[in-house]
Amino acid sequence: MNADRLPPVAPEVTATLVENLSPRLRKRLDAAVTKLGARTTRRDGDTVTIEVDDETELRLHAPGGVVATTDAITCGCLLAPACVHRAAAACAAPAADLAPEPVDQPTAEVPDPASVTDLAAGSATAPGPVTDPASATDPAPTPALDSVSSPEVASPDQRAAADALWSAGAAVLEAGVDGAGAVTQSALLRAAHTARLRQLPRASGAALSVVTLLRAARAGDPSYRTADLVTALAELLGTAHRVGTSSGAELAAVRGRARRPYSPDGSLRLYGLFTEPVVTDSGHGGVRTWVAGSDGRLFTVGDVAPGGVGRALGVADRAVRLGDSALTHRELGRAGLAVAGATVSPDGRLGAGKGVKAVTARGAAWTEPPLAALWETPPSEQVTRALRSTSRYADPDGGGSDLLFLDVELLGAVRESGGSCLLARCAGGVPVRLTVADDDPALAHRDNVTLLAAAPGTQLRIIGRLVPAPHPRLTLLACSHPSGEGTIDLGFDRLRRADLPDPTAPVHPAPPRPGGTGAHSPLYLLERRVEQTVPAGRAALGMLGDVTAETRRIRRAGLPTAAGLLTALCASAARRDRDLFGRLLPADTDGFASYWLAAARYTAAVAESLCSAAWEPTQEGVR
């Protein structure tokens, strides 16, 4: 049985079914989920049936596509409704992400600032490339509370919901992926449901993301990456902590939005830039067309739905769903639009409501205004802007774009540990590595980059997506035609050898290793300990022993806070106090979670600073 064939189940339904199990059945729940996953399913309208055995069937009724009540899951076994099968089916199905329900916002209490988790939760600014942030302090003391009537702080119910999210996230860190089974996941789902009711959609969504990634990791999903779960857990813990320490506009960002509303933006004159294929690990496919306004703002028009790469190739030549325009997506990438009554989401997506009117207009070449201005901004300034949107813990409503617009000279192919990429030189003599956006052979990305690598010395105007790394790196999305006429959507259009200039053009030597301030930074010594915690839990990190050699190396690189965090993290993982009779006391899961969160957020901030510094031109013009 594939979990994708089951209808999504509301988080509170899964949590309730698991909580109603007896302690004996809870111990059998993970095995029941695995066993149920091997059974066949069939769908009849809104009902999905699972054959538990030759005589027993389990049914999930999902009117509207979501299992919304516990009564909607029924089982025909003798122990039903108190059987383990109903809870196992809910745990095997995807978690539904529902819109929050309105609640009153009572007055609340103002907490004193916390200690180490303030840095961990992202309230501090990112450190410079060699400037170390302030050291973390002991997270153990509980903040004092002063009663103040103010609508600008979290309500007591919201603080309680955030505390529950923190505890559930800390339990995941304690157990690791291997120990975070269905019972641990149900606690997260219960906390996510409560947070949704308390108008905390950002934290609720982070909890659902953690559950989804935990299930993918335990199921051996090939698309699962530990780094994604690290980011999701840090987002969950950081957001949960900030609910109690934020106020005003910061609290509004921490609460988040359940839906990103489209707001009116009047009349817009838009100029097409390029069209890129969109293919997701979840099996969705489509396109995203980028356009720019006369003031330089970037917007997107998308069409993504289930279908994979085949749909992406087909949708590219379908008409854009915007007003009365008859342009296809690929045509819009080179033409223009005049839009009246435009609506725009915070992340720049153009709405296609009934009141939106759009007609075809003249486009502009990349070398003509207003598009030419996009390439006039220095690369380092563009990277600073892009990092604000690509940050692992960026405000989801912050908007912005991760695209970079560069004039480059191709230098040729360069080998890396994961394969090869195209090396180029941009303004200031900064070498930048251009990689393939998607390796699917049905798309043109790989073939085009391979051909461009055979044309060193070629001057191109390119558009790429920033890849945060300690050396300049982009995924290549579009470029000017090597002949100077027109542009190339590198995911769809295919270059030919005849399009390339004389192959006898001079070859520029490629640096054997990435350059930049952070190319040889020992920050990875802390990053790998942060990642090691997630699969195996706190105990595995506690068995590492002495890390003096690692911390000494980090300090020599000018990162004393990183060294202190590594020492504190490993010490907290290994610490187990005993009572007066010598019996082990429960581990301090909250304290360990605080140190882990501080380390995760610190490494992300330093990595982003190193990435920004790598794009700064040097006096010599090379790195």
Beta strands, then each sheet from edge to edge (+ up, - down):
strand 1: 41-44
strand 2: 47-51
strand 3: 57-61
strand 4: 73-75
strand 5: 109-111
strand 6: 145-147
strand 7: 263-279
strand 8: 284-293
strand 9: 298-306
strand 10: 336-344
strand 11: 357-361
strand 12: 403-416
strand 13: 419-425
strand 14: 431-436
strand 15: 459-466
strand 16: 473-480
strand 17: 487-489
sheet 1: 1+ 2- 3+ 4-
sheet 2: 5+ 6-
sheet 3: 9+ 8- 7+ 10- 11+
sheet 4: 17+ 16- 14- 13+ 12- 15+
end
